[in-house]
Amino acid sequence: MRGGEERSTGGIRKKGTGVRAWLVVKETGETEVVEAGKHAVMKRTGLPARDLRILDPLLSYPSTVLGRERAIVINLEHIKAIITAQEVLLLNSRDPSVTPFVQELQARILRHHQASTSPPDTDPIKILPLEFVALEACLEAACSVLENEAKTLEQEAHPALDKLTSKISTLNLERVRQIKSRLVAITGRVQKVRDELEHLLDDDEDMAEMYLSEKFADPDLDSSSASSINVHPPDLDHTSAPEISSDTPAAGYPLNVLARDSRGSATFSALTKHLDVEELEMLLEAYFVQIDGTLNKLSTLREYVDDTEDYINIMLDDKQNHLLQMGVMLTTATLVVSAFVVVAGIFGMNIHIELFDAEKSGMPEFLWTVGGSTAATIFLYVVAIAWCKHKRLLE
């Protein structure tokens, strides 16, 4: 059985749980699909299992760019790749969103191969190593995706926010809420990519680890620092310690154990001395500036959303104040009308007074009574409203 396949009880072959399809882009620009398990990829790239977990589509990891002894691990947005000095392995090449990137990557590697194999000109141009060509393609694709999403969101946000300021409705509020949720999500993704690039630019030793072609061409480069470290077991004298070389284990420990850890300070210092990281630093700075511009654009949009929210809150507070003032006026009107109702109730009582006697009282007396009560009611209302304005309860 090949490629981690196993035979089921029904006689049908099926893939093992750890086998995945990897698209391999070779240094010549040719591509092939290889189905390999975790251990096969580890053996092919020299990566530990913890680095392969970063590329697991079932797990959620932030944007990451890691330089290791023999490979660079890329987890940027929709791109999950492993870059070596001779090839690029893509995990999710069947994703429709990755197809344009695969075509662009293949074209760049093909141009790189043609430039590196063509006869030198009188004025030769420095050619980037394969790993930097692939790294630049990954960074450009990730930054372009984030920039396009930010631009699309900005184009949708401004009309929605302007419409909300002109008319506050449930539909407009829901649209703005969705836009704000997308804004927060995109800002977080852009911030992670920016932080990763900033971390690489701040550490020359991490950048030195990414010079895979240099280490592949000079195997002693990665272990040069380890050759200067004397490791002895407790029972050996320092004078009798054998010299460490690329073929001789040191004090019973394999040399690759001493030099394989990409975080060793001695190995880092040796790599930094041998390699000039200015070339990679300039490449990373270009995309750091691009992703930082995208982040600034999103920050500006976030400020516009916050300003719109503040404006909406002011409008709502103003309307609430008007409603409270209307409530005060209606309550005052109810109070004075209640006084008029009291007067009408008194006259409706079944009692014998001279004013109720129809023979002695006529229409003029009735009109004077009604008119006087109405005038008194209006007077009380005006006095009450004037007192509220004097106390600044009403505008």
C-alpha atoms as a printed R data frame, in Angstrom:
    type eleno elety resid chain resno       x      y       z
1   ATOM     1    CA   MET     A     1   0.000  0.000   0.000
2   ATOM     2    CA   ARG     A     2   1.286  3.457  -0.959
3   ATOM     3    CA   GLY     A     3   0.903  7.017   0.293
4   ATOM     4    CA   GLY     A     4  -0.548  6.074   3.682
5   ATOM     5    CA   GLU     A     5  -3.468  4.166   2.127
6   ATOM     6    CA   GLU     A     6  -5.068  1.241   3.898
7   ATOM     7    CA   ARG     A     7  -7.438 -1.486   2.722
8   ATOM     8    CA   SER     A     8 -10.919 -1.510   4.242
9   ATOM     9    CA   THR     A     9 -12.969 -4.623   4.954
10  ATOM    10    CA   GLY     A    10 -14.781 -4.242   1.658
11  ATOM    11    CA   GLY     A    11 -11.546 -4.307  -0.333
12  ATOM    12    CA   ILE     A    12 -11.690 -0.605  -1.267
13  ATOM    13    CA   ARG     A    13  -8.624  1.537  -0.695
14  ATOM    14    CA   LYS     A    14  -9.009  4.709   1.280
15  ATOM    15    CA   LYS     A    15  -6.612  7.369   2.400
16  ATOM    16    CA   GLY     A    16  -5.161  7.453   5.873
17  ATOM    17    CA   THR     A    17  -6.331 10.139   8.207
18  ATOM    18    CA   GLY     A    18  -3.025 12.027   7.960
19  ATOM    19    CA   VAL     A    19  -2.675 11.957   4.178
20  ATOM    20    CA   ARG     A    20  -3.343 15.197   2.326
21  ATOM    21    CA   ALA     A    21  -2.917 16.414  -1.228
22  ATOM    22    CA   TRP     A    22   0.022 18.821  -1.650
23  ATOM    23    CA   LEU     A    23   0.647 20.805  -4.811
24  ATOM    24    CA   VAL     A    24   4.397 20.858  -5.420
25  ATOM    25    CA   VAL     A    25   5.749 23.717  -7.545
26  ATOM    26    CA   LYS     A    26   9.291 22.806  -8.544
27  ATOM    27    CA   GLU     A    27  12.117 25.242  -9.190
28  ATOM    28    CA   THR     A    28  11.596 24.785 -12.930
29  ATOM    29    CA   GLY     A    29   7.979 25.959 -12.704
30  ATOM    30    CA   GLU     A    30   6.486 22.498 -13.170
31  ATOM    31    CA   THR     A    31   3.744 21.357 -10.826
32  ATOM    32    CA   GLU     A    32   2.559 18.010  -9.535
33  ATOM    33    CA   VAL     A    33   0.110 16.835  -6.895
34  ATOM    34    CA   VAL     A    34   1.602 14.613  -4.211
35  ATOM    35    CA   GLU     A    35  -0.442 12.824  -1.569
36  ATOM    36    CA   ALA     A    36   1.687 12.559   1.532
37  ATOM    37    CA   GLY     A    37   1.210 12.090   5.226
38  ATOM    38    CA   LYS     A    38   2.611 14.154   8.052
39  ATOM    39    CA   HIS     A    39   5.757 12.083   8.490
40  ATOM    40    CA   ALA     A    40   6.536 12.136   4.776
41  ATOM    41    CA   VAL     A    41   6.270 15.942   4.720
42  ATOM    42    CA   MET     A    42   8.424 16.203   7.848
43  ATOM    43    CA   LYS     A    43  11.102 14.067   6.208
44  ATOM    44    CA   ARG     A    44  10.916 16.026   2.967
45  ATOM    45    CA   THR     A    45  11.100 19.488   4.517
46  ATOM    46    CA   GLY     A    46  12.852 18.869   7.828
47  ATOM    47    CA   LEU     A    47  10.032 20.527   9.769
48  ATOM    48    CA   PRO     A    48   8.891 19.388  13.213
49  ATOM    49    CA   ALA     A    49   5.310 18.313  13.799
50  ATOM    50    CA   ARG     A    50   4.454 21.492  15.719
51  ATOM    51    CA   ASP     A    51   5.167 23.576  12.614
52  ATOM    52    CA   LEU     A    52   2.947 21.397  10.438
53  ATOM    53    CA   ARG     A    53   0.074 21.941  12.858
54  ATOM    54    CA   ILE     A    54   0.169 25.624  11.925
55  ATOM    55    CA   LEU     A    55  -0.953 24.625   8.421
56  ATOM    56    CA   ASP     A    56  -3.720 22.305   9.597
57  ATOM    57    CA   PRO     A    57  -6.978 23.604   8.040
58  ATOM    58    CA   LEU     A    58  -8.960 22.128  10.928
59  ATOM    59    CA   LEU     A    59  -7.128 24.311  13.446
60  ATOM    60    CA   SER     A    60  -7.254 28.085  13.741
61  ATOM    61    CA   TYR     A    61  -3.825 29.698  13.837
62  ATOM    62    CA   PRO     A    62  -2.994 33.381  13.364
63  ATOM    63    CA   SER     A    63  -0.931 34.594  10.434
64  ATOM    64    CA   THR     A    64   2.561 33.155  10.751
65  ATOM    65    CA   VAL     A    65   5.849 33.271   8.849
66  ATOM    66    CA   LEU     A    66   8.474 30.948  10.312
67  ATOM    67    CA   GLY     A    67  12.045 30.402   9.160
68  ATOM    68    CA   ARG     A    68  13.461 26.973   9.881
69  ATOM    69    CA   GLU     A    69  16.648 25.119   9.025
70  ATOM    70    CA   ARG     A    70  15.480 23.777   5.657
71  ATOM    71    CA   ALA     A    71  12.132 25.445   5.022
72  ATOM    72    CA   ILE     A    72   9.918 28.496   5.532
73  ATOM    73    CA   VAL     A    73   6.391 27.948   6.871
74  ATOM    74    CA   ILE     A    74   3.762 30.348   5.503
75  ATOM    75    CA   ASN     A    75   0.282 30.712   6.980
76  ATOM    76    CA   LEU     A    76  -1.108 33.957   5.581
77  ATOM    77    CA   GLU     A    77  -4.835 34.295   5.053
78  ATOM    78    CA   HIS     A    78  -5.816 31.698   2.428
79  ATOM    79    CA   ILE     A    79  -2.204 30.673   1.689
80  ATOM    80    CA   LYS     A    80  -0.776 27.675   3.529
81  ATOM    81    CA   ALA     A    81   2.589 26.750   2.085
82  ATOM    82    CA   ILE     A    82   6.029 25.331   2.821
83  ATOM    83    CA   ILE     A    83   8.927 26.886   0.935
84  ATOM    84    CA   THR     A    84  12.243 25.107   0.502
85  ATOM    85    CA   ALA     A    85  15.325 25.960  -1.535
86  ATOM    86    CA   GLN     A    86  14.126 23.762  -4.440
87  ATOM    87    CA   GLU     A    87  10.309 23.721  -4.338
88  ATOM    88    CA   VAL     A    88   7.101 25.087  -2.848
89  ATOM    89    CA   LEU     A    89   4.427 22.886  -1.274
90  ATOM    90    CA   LEU     A    90   0.857 24.212  -1.159
91  ATOM    91    CA   LEU     A    91  -1.737 22.550   1.045
92  ATOM    92    CA   ASN     A    92  -5.057 24.025  -0.112
93  ATOM    93    CA   SER     A    93  -4.344 24.394  -3.822
94  ATOM    94    CA   ARG     A    94  -7.853 23.194  -4.759
95  ATOM    95    CA   ASP     A    95  -9.455 26.161  -3.043
96  ATOM    96    CA   PRO     A    96 -10.893 28.497  -5.724
97  ATOM    97    CA   SER     A    97  -9.458 31.504  -3.911
98  ATOM    98    CA   VAL     A    98  -5.946 30.007  -4.145
99  ATOM    99    CA   THR     A    99  -6.064 29.242  -7.888
100 ATOM   100    CA   PRO     A   100  -4.987 32.752  -8.998
101 ATOM   101    CA   PHE     A   101  -2.118 32.632  -6.508
102 ATOM   102    CA   VAL     A   102  -0.951 29.260  -7.848
103 ATOM   103    CA   GLN     A   103  -0.868 30.616 -11.388
104 ATOM   104    CA   GLU     A   104   1.030 33.713 -10.312
105 ATOM   105    CA   LEU     A   105   3.484 31.671  -8.238
106 ATOM   106    CA   GLN     A   106   4.119 29.266 -11.105
107 ATOM   107    CA   ALA     A   107   4.730 32.169 -13.505
108 ATOM   108    CA   ARG     A   108   7.183 33.840 -11.113
109 ATOM   109    CA   ILE     A   109   9.135 30.658 -10.492
110 ATOM   110    CA   LEU     A   110   9.272 29.986 -14.220
111 ATOM   111    CA   ARG     A   111  10.655 33.472 -14.869
112 ATOM   112    CA   HIS     A   112  13.141 32.964 -12.053
113 ATOM   113    CA   HIS     A   113  14.291 29.682 -13.574
114 ATOM   114    CA   GLN     A   114  14.677 31.221 -17.005
115 ATOM   115    CA   ALA     A   115  16.630 34.165 -15.605
116 ATOM   116    CA   SER     A   116  18.914 31.935 -13.565
117 ATOM   117    CA   THR     A   117  19.672 29.570 -16.478
118 ATOM   118    CA   SER     A   118  20.079 32.233 -19.166
119 ATOM   119    CA   PRO     A   119  23.646 33.287 -20.143
120 ATOM   120    CA   PRO     A   120  24.909 36.256 -18.111
121 ATOM   121    CA   ASP     A   121  24.711 39.710 -19.651
122 ATOM   122    CA   THR     A   122  27.393 42.333 -19.630
123 ATOM   123    CA   ASP     A   123  25.522 44.060 -16.830
124 ATOM   124    CA   PRO     A   124  24.193 41.202 -14.703
125 ATOM   125    CA   ILE     A   125  21.191 41.775 -12.441
126 ATOM   126    CA   LYS     A   126  21.096 40.125  -9.047
127 ATOM   127    CA   ILE     A   127  18.509 37.358  -8.984
128 ATOM   128    CA   LEU     A   128  16.612 36.647  -5.814
129 ATOM   129    CA   PRO     A   129  16.823 33.090  -4.506
130 ATOM   130    CA   LEU     A   130  13.843 30.813  -5.049
131 ATOM   131    CA   GLU     A   131  12.629 31.032  -1.462
132 ATOM   132    CA   PHE     A   132  12.438 34.837  -1.647
133 ATOM   133    CA   VAL     A   133  10.572 34.710  -4.967
134 ATOM   134    CA   ALA     A   134   7.974 32.389  -3.412
135 ATOM   135    CA   LEU     A   135   7.873 34.404  -0.170
136 ATOM   136    CA   GLU     A   136   7.261 37.615  -2.090
137 ATOM   137    CA   ALA     A   137   4.421 35.965  -4.031
138 ATOM   138    CA   CYS     A   138   2.809 34.826  -0.767
139 ATOM   139    CA   LEU     A   139   3.136 38.254   0.855
140 ATOM   140    CA   GLU     A   140   1.807 40.041  -2.205
141 ATOM   141    CA   ALA     A   141  -1.199 37.724  -2.468
142 ATOM   142    CA   ALA     A   142  -2.075 38.055   1.228
143 ATOM   143    CA   CYS     A   143  -1.620 41.835   1.307
144 ATOM   144    CA   SER     A   144  -3.615 42.253  -1.911
145 ATOM   145    CA   VAL     A   145  -6.521 40.202  -0.563
146 ATOM   146    CA   LEU     A   146  -6.652 42.221   2.634
147 ATOM   147    CA   GLU     A   147  -6.343 45.511   0.768
148 ATOM   148    CA   ASN     A   148  -9.151 44.589  -1.635
149 ATOM   149    CA   GLU     A   149 -11.421 43.557   1.238
150 ATOM   150    CA   ALA     A   150 -10.675 46.812   3.040
151 ATOM   151    CA   LYS     A   151 -11.387 48.835  -0.108
152 ATOM   152    CA   THR     A   152 -14.670 46.974  -0.715
153 ATOM   153    CA   LEU     A   153 -15.742 47.497   2.872
154 ATOM   154    CA   GLU     A   154 -14.926 51.192   2.661
155 ATOM   155    CA   GLN     A   155 -17.014 51.563  -0.496
156 ATOM   156    CA   GLU     A   156 -19.986 49.901   1.230
157 ATOM   157    CA   ALA     A   157 -19.569 51.657   4.563
158 ATOM   158    CA   HIS     A   158 -19.672 55.310   3.531
159 ATOM   159    CA   PRO     A   159 -23.090 55.189   1.749
160 ATOM   160    CA   ALA     A   160 -24.591 53.113   4.557
161 ATOM   161    CA   LEU     A   161 -23.336 55.493   7.240
162 ATOM   162    CA   ASP     A   162 -24.504 58.560   5.327
163 ATOM   163    CA   LYS     A   163 -27.928 57.001   4.848
164 ATOM   164    CA   LEU     A   164 -28.141 56.232   8.538
165 ATOM   165    CA   THR     A   165 -27.431 59.838   9.485
166 ATOM   166    CA   SER     A   166 -30.237 61.014   7.210
167 ATOM   167    CA   LYS     A   167 -32.756 58.407   8.384
168 ATOM   168    CA   ILE     A   168 -32.493 56.313  11.507
169 ATOM   169    CA   SER     A   169 -34.303 53.048  10.899
170 ATOM   170    CA   THR     A   170 -33.992 49.415  11.894
171 ATOM   171    CA   LEU     A   171 -32.807 48.417   8.427
172 ATOM   172    CA   ASN     A   172 -30.097 51.066   8.312
173 ATOM   173    CA   LEU     A   173 -28.961 50.243  11.819
174 ATOM   174    CA   GLU     A   174 -28.677 46.546  10.932
175 ATOM   175    CA   ARG     A   175 -26.585 47.326   7.845
176 ATOM   176    CA   VAL     A   176 -24.204 49.463   9.873
177 ATOM   177    CA   ARG     A   177 -23.950 46.762  12.539
178 ATOM   178    CA   GLN     A   178 -22.895 44.197   9.929
179 ATOM   179    CA   ILE     A   179 -20.371 46.605   8.445
180 ATOM   180    CA   LYS     A   180 -18.891 47.254  11.872
181 ATOM   181    CA   SER     A   181 -18.579 43.507  12.542
182 ATOM   182    CA   ARG     A   182 -16.753 43.021   9.249
183 ATOM   183    CA   LEU     A   183 -14.540 45.997  10.031
184 ATOM   184    CA   VAL     A   184 -13.482 44.516  13.364
185 ATOM   185    CA   ALA     A   185 -12.737 41.125  11.770
186 ATOM   186    CA   ILE     A   186 -10.692 42.540   8.882
187 ATOM   187    CA   THR     A   187  -8.784 44.873  11.198
188 ATOM   188    CA   GLY     A   188  -7.792 41.927  13.372
189 ATOM   189    CA   ARG     A   189  -6.520 39.949  10.377
190 ATOM   190    CA   VAL     A   190  -4.533 42.895   9.027
191 ATOM   191    CA   GLN     A   191  -3.091 43.574  12.462
192 ATOM   192    CA   LYS     A   192  -1.852 39.975  12.753
193 ATOM   193    CA   VAL     A   193  -0.063 40.127   9.394
194 ATOM   194    CA   ARG     A   194   1.472 43.471  10.297
195 ATOM   195    CA   ASP     A   195   2.667 42.195  13.678
196 ATOM   196    CA   GLU     A   196   4.255 39.150  12.050
197 ATOM   197    CA   LEU     A   197   6.162 41.260   9.527
198 ATOM   198    CA   GLU     A   198   7.216 43.679  12.245
199 ATOM   199    CA   HIS     A   199   8.500 40.782  14.347
200 ATOM   200    CA   LEU     A   200  10.625 39.538  11.445
201 ATOM   201    CA   LEU     A   201  12.009 43.003  10.698
202 ATOM   202    CA   ASP     A   202  12.987 43.474  14.331
203 ATOM   203    CA   ASP     A   203  14.981 40.227  14.452
204 ATOM   204    CA   ASP     A   204  17.912 39.836  12.048
205 ATOM   205    CA   GLU     A   205  18.467 36.295  13.284
206 ATOM   206    CA   ASP     A   206  15.015 35.185  12.177
207 ATOM   207    CA   MET     A   207  15.593 36.741   8.774
208 ATOM   208    CA   ALA     A   208  18.964 35.014   8.483
209 ATOM   209    CA   GLU     A   209  17.242 31.658   8.973
210 ATOM   210    CA   MET     A   210  15.260 32.251   5.762
211 ATOM   211    CA   TYR     A   211  18.317 32.191   3.501
212 ATOM   212    CA   LEU     A   212  17.696 28.587   2.520
213 ATOM   213    CA   SER     A   213  19.647 28.677  -0.739
214 ATOM   214    CA   GLU     A   214  22.737 29.973   1.034
215 ATOM   215    CA   LYS     A   215  22.523 27.217   3.611
216 ATOM   216    CA   PHE     A   216  21.817 24.643   0.903
217 ATOM   217    CA   ALA     A   217  24.840 25.782  -1.120
218 ATOM   218    CA   ASP     A   218  27.079 25.906   1.970
219 ATOM   219    CA   PRO     A   219  26.035 23.169   4.431
220 ATOM   220    CA   ASP     A   220  28.694 24.269   6.915
221 ATOM   221    CA   LEU     A   221  27.059 27.715   7.219
222 ATOM   222    CA   ASP     A   222  24.268 26.542   9.478
223 ATOM   223    CA   SER     A   223  26.649 24.541  11.678
224 ATOM   224    CA   SER     A   224  29.582 26.960  11.680
225 ATOM   225    CA   SER     A   225  28.685 28.277  15.092
226 ATOM   226    CA   ALA     A   226  28.215 24.816  16.513
227 ATOM   227    CA   SER     A   227  31.772 23.899  15.481
228 ATOM   228    CA   SER     A   228  33.048 26.567  17.878
229 ATOM   229    CA   ILE     A   229  31.120 25.179  20.877
230 ATOM   230    CA   ASN     A   230  32.917 22.605  22.990
231 ATOM   231    CA   VAL     A   231  30.406 20.177  24.486
232 ATOM   232    CA   HIS     A   232  31.887 17.634  26.886
233 ATOM   233    CA   PRO     A   233  30.345 15.045  29.173
234 ATOM   234    CA   PRO     A   234  31.075 15.437  32.861
235 ATOM   235    CA   ASP     A   235  33.808 12.741  32.895
236 ATOM   236    CA   LEU     A   236  35.910 14.083  29.980
237 ATOM   237    CA   ASP     A   237  38.748 16.558  30.166
238 ATOM   238    CA   HIS     A   238  38.590 19.655  27.963
239 ATOM   239    CA   THR     A   239  41.987 19.011  26.462
240 ATOM   240    CA   SER     A   240  41.016 15.601  25.173
241 ATOM   241    CA   ALA     A   241  37.770 16.633  23.533
242 ATOM   242    CA   PRO     A   242  37.636 15.786  19.813
243 ATOM   243    CA   GLU     A   243  37.175 18.619  17.330
244 ATOM   244    CA   ILE     A   244  33.591 19.023  16.159
245 ATOM   245    CA   SER     A   245  33.102 18.787  12.403
246 ATOM   246    CA   SER     A   246  30.211 18.215  10.050
247 ATOM   247    CA   ASP     A   247  30.861 14.458  10.133
248 ATOM   248    CA   THR     A   248  31.949 13.910  13.737
249 ATOM   249    CA   PRO     A   249  29.453 13.852  16.641
250 ATOM   250    CA   ALA     A   250  30.333 16.068  19.566
251 ATOM   251    CA   ALA     A   251  30.700 14.252  22.886
252 ATOM   252    CA   GLY     A   252  28.288 11.573  21.871
253 ATOM   253    CA   TYR     A   253  25.655 14.022  20.610
254 ATOM   254    CA   PRO     A   254  24.824 14.275  16.900
255 ATOM   255    CA   LEU     A   255  25.889 17.551  15.393
256 ATOM   256    CA   ASN     A   256  22.469 18.129  13.839
257 ATOM   257    CA   VAL     A   257  21.021 18.245  17.358
258 ATOM   258    CA   LEU     A   258  23.398 21.075  18.173
259 ATOM   259    CA   ALA     A   259  22.735 23.099  15.031
260 ATOM   260    CA   ARG     A   260  19.186 22.155  14.121
261 ATOM   261    CA   ASP     A   261  17.390 24.367  16.610
262 ATOM   262    CA   SER     A   262  16.651 27.575  14.757
263 ATOM   263    CA   ARG     A   263  16.363 29.437  18.055
264 ATOM   264    CA   GLY     A   264  19.912 28.775  19.252
265 ATOM   265    CA   SER     A   265  21.726 32.041  19.919
266 ATOM   266    CA   ALA     A   266  25.107 30.764  18.750
267 ATOM   267    CA   THR     A   267  23.726 29.536  15.439
268 ATOM   268    CA   PHE     A   268  21.905 32.825  14.953
269 ATOM   269    CA   SER     A   269  25.014 34.892  15.582
270 ATOM   270    CA   ALA     A   270  27.008 32.870  13.067
271 ATOM   271    CA   LEU     A   271  24.296 33.141  10.416
272 ATOM   272    CA   THR     A   272  24.029 36.876  10.937
273 ATOM   273    CA   LYS     A   273  27.762 37.266  10.431
274 ATOM   274    CA   HIS     A   274  27.827 35.223   7.229
275 ATOM   275    CA   LEU     A   275  24.609 36.556   5.671
276 ATOM   276    CA   ASP     A   276  23.598 40.100   4.858
277 ATOM   277    CA   VAL     A   277  19.885 40.286   5.621
278 ATOM   278    CA   GLU     A   278  19.466 43.678   3.964
279 ATOM   279    CA   GLU     A   279  18.044 42.068   0.824
280 ATOM   280    CA   LEU     A   280  15.281 40.254   2.709
281 ATOM   281    CA   GLU     A   281  14.748 43.250   4.978
282 ATOM   282    CA   MET     A   282  13.991 45.492   2.000
283 ATOM   283    CA   LEU     A   283  11.534 42.924   0.650
284 ATOM   284    CA   LEU     A   284   9.712 42.648   3.971
285 ATOM   285    CA   GLU     A   285   9.676 46.416   4.480
286 ATOM   286    CA   ALA     A   286   7.910 46.940   1.162
287 ATOM   287    CA   TYR     A   287   4.985 44.740   2.186
288 ATOM   288    CA   PHE     A   288   5.090 46.038   5.760
289 ATOM   289    CA   VAL     A   289   4.454 49.533   4.377
290 ATOM   290    CA   GLN     A   290   1.600 48.183   2.230
291 ATOM   291    CA   ILE     A   291  -0.100 46.317   5.067
292 ATOM   292    CA   ASP     A   292   0.452 49.281   7.402
293 ATOM   293    CA   GLY     A   293  -1.298 51.515   4.865
294 ATOM   294    CA   THR     A   294  -4.225 49.096   4.791
295 ATOM   295    CA   LEU     A   295  -4.360 49.177   8.583
296 ATOM   296    CA   ASN     A   296  -4.358 52.980   8.575
297 ATOM   297    CA   LYS     A   297  -7.197 52.978   6.056
298 ATOM   298    CA   LEU     A   298  -9.210 50.680   8.306
299 ATOM   299    CA   SER     A   299  -8.409 52.841  11.321
300 ATOM   300    CA   THR     A   300  -9.699 55.898   9.460
301 ATOM   301    CA   LEU     A   301 -12.875 54.016   8.577
302 ATOM   302    CA   ARG     A   302 -13.246 52.950  12.211
303 ATOM   303    CA   GLU     A   303 -12.985 56.581  13.301
304 ATOM   304    CA   TYR     A   304 -15.654 57.517  10.756
305 ATOM   305    CA   VAL     A   305 -17.931 54.803  12.137
306 ATOM   306    CA   ASP     A   306 -17.318 56.013  15.688
307 ATOM   307    CA   ASP     A   307 -18.035 59.606  14.682
308 ATOM   308    CA   THR     A   308 -21.260 58.498  13.011
309 ATOM   309    CA   GLU     A   309 -22.272 56.601  16.134
310 ATOM   310    CA   ASP     A   310 -21.603 59.677  18.253
311 ATOM   311    CA   TYR     A   311 -23.677 61.786  15.875
312 ATOM   312    CA   ILE     A   312 -26.531 59.252  15.976
313 ATOM   313    CA   ASN     A   313 -26.421 59.210  19.779
314 ATOM   314    CA   ILE     A   314 -26.593 63.010  19.851
315 ATOM   315    CA   MET     A   315 -29.585 62.949  17.499
316 ATOM   316    CA   LEU     A   316 -31.325 60.341  19.624
317 ATOM   317    CA   ASP     A   317 -30.638 62.318  22.807
318 ATOM   318    CA   ASP     A   318 -32.028 65.424  21.174
319 ATOM   319    CA   LYS     A   319 -35.193 63.599  20.145
320 ATOM   320    CA   GLN     A   320 -35.506 62.160  23.623
321 ATOM   321    CA   ASN     A   321 -35.258 65.655  25.085
322 ATOM   322    CA   HIS     A   322 -38.009 66.874  22.765
323 ATOM   323    CA   LEU     A   323 -40.192 63.957  23.815
324 ATOM   324    CA   LEU     A   324 -39.607 64.764  27.478
325 ATOM   325    CA   GLN     A   325 -40.515 68.396  26.866
326 ATOM   326    CA   MET     A   326 -43.670 67.342  25.065
327 ATOM   327    CA   GLY     A   327 -44.488 65.097  28.011
328 ATOM   328    CA   VAL     A   328 -44.126 68.041  30.409
329 ATOM   329    CA   MET     A   329 -46.399 70.216  28.266
330 ATOM   330    CA   LEU     A   330 -49.054 67.519  27.954
331 ATOM   331    CA   THR     A   331 -48.948 66.810  31.671
332 ATOM   332    CA   THR     A   332 -49.389 70.527  32.410
333 ATOM   333    CA   ALA     A   333 -52.301 70.741  29.987
334 ATOM   334    CA   THR     A   334 -53.914 67.729  31.622
335 ATOM   335    CA   LEU     A   335 -53.561 69.374  35.011
336 ATOM   336    CA   VAL     A   336 -55.259 72.647  34.063
337 ATOM   337    CA   VAL     A   337 -57.984 70.874  32.089
338 ATOM   338    CA   SER     A   338 -58.677 68.836  35.194
339 ATOM   339    CA   ALA     A   339 -59.451 72.098  36.989
340 ATOM   340    CA   PHE     A   340 -61.995 72.936  34.268
341 ATOM   341    CA   VAL     A   341 -63.504 69.472  34.649
342 ATOM   342    CA   VAL     A   342 -63.879 70.122  38.381
343 ATOM   343    CA   VAL     A   343 -65.864 73.262  37.650
344 ATOM   344    CA   ALA     A   344 -68.079 71.394  35.192
345 ATOM   345    CA   GLY     A   345 -68.596 68.677  37.759
346 ATOM   346    CA   ILE     A   346 -69.696 71.154  40.344
347 ATOM   347    CA   PHE     A   347 -72.293 72.601  38.027
348 ATOM   348    CA   GLY     A   348 -73.541 69.154  37.240
349 ATOM   349    CA   MET     A   349 -74.427 68.418  40.832
350 ATOM   350    CA   ASN     A   350 -78.133 68.179  41.787
351 ATOM   351    CA   ILE     A   351 -78.228 71.074  44.228
352 ATOM   352    CA   HIS     A   352 -80.445 74.149  44.487
353 ATOM   353    CA   ILE     A   353 -78.594 77.437  44.059
354 ATOM   354    CA   GLU     A   354 -79.651 80.657  42.399
355 ATOM   355    CA   LEU     A   355 -77.388 80.166  39.426
356 ATOM   356    CA   PHE     A   356 -79.010 76.824  38.616
357 ATOM   357    CA   ASP     A   357 -82.486 78.295  38.646
358 ATOM   358    CA   ALA     A   358 -83.561 78.574  35.044
359 ATOM   359    CA   GLU     A   359 -86.210 81.116  35.835
360 ATOM   360    CA   LYS     A   360 -83.749 83.540  37.438
361 ATOM   361    CA   SER     A   361 -80.651 82.703  35.323
362 ATOM   362    CA   GLY     A   362 -80.385 82.702  31.555
363 ATOM   363    CA   MET     A   363 -77.937 82.205  28.711
364 ATOM   364    CA   PRO     A   364 -75.680 85.177  29.600
365 ATOM   365    CA   GLU     A   365 -74.928 83.725  33.015
366 ATOM   366    CA   PHE     A   366 -74.120 80.344  31.431
367 ATOM   367    CA   LEU     A   367 -71.760 81.878  28.852
368 ATOM   368    CA   TRP     A   368 -69.989 83.949  31.489
369 ATOM   369    CA   THR     A   369 -69.461 80.842  33.552
370 ATOM   370    CA   VAL     A   370 -68.110 78.783  30.659
371 ATOM   371    CA   GLY     A   371 -65.976 81.636  29.319
372 ATOM   372    CA   GLY     A   372 -64.558 82.467  32.704
373 ATOM   373    CA   SER     A   373 -63.602 78.834  33.366
374 ATOM   374    CA   THR     A   374 -61.944 78.536  29.944
375 ATOM   375    CA   ALA     A   375 -60.006 81.767  30.401
376 ATOM   376    CA   ALA     A   376 -58.877 80.686  33.846
377 ATOM   377    CA   THR     A   377 -57.738 77.346  32.439
378 ATOM   378    CA   ILE     A   378 -55.702 79.001  29.673
379 ATOM   379    CA   PHE     A   379 -54.208 81.451  32.124
380 ATOM   380    CA   LEU     A   380 -53.108 78.684  34.458
381 ATOM   381    CA   TYR     A   381 -51.550 76.773  31.521
382 ATOM   382    CA   VAL     A   382 -49.579 79.813  30.354
383 ATOM   383    CA   VAL     A   383 -48.382 80.486  33.871
384 ATOM   384    CA   ALA     A   384 -47.293 76.863  34.299
385 ATOM   385    CA   ILE     A   385 -45.362 76.828  30.975
386 ATOM   386    CA   ALA     A   386 -43.687 80.152  31.790
387 ATOM   387    CA   TRP     A   387 -42.598 78.782  35.154
388 ATOM   388    CA   CYS     A   388 -41.113 75.644  33.482
389 ATOM   389    CA   LYS     A   389 -39.134 77.795  31.044
390 ATOM   390    CA   HIS     A   390 -37.957 79.996  33.882
391 ATOM   391    CA   LYS     A   391 -36.659 76.902  35.660
392 ATOM   392    CA   ARG     A   392 -35.085 75.688  32.332
393 ATOM   393    CA   LEU     A   393 -37.257 72.601  32.261
394 ATOM   394    CA   LEU     A   394 -38.356 73.592  28.754
395 ATOM   395    CA   GLU     A   395 -36.514 75.332  25.924
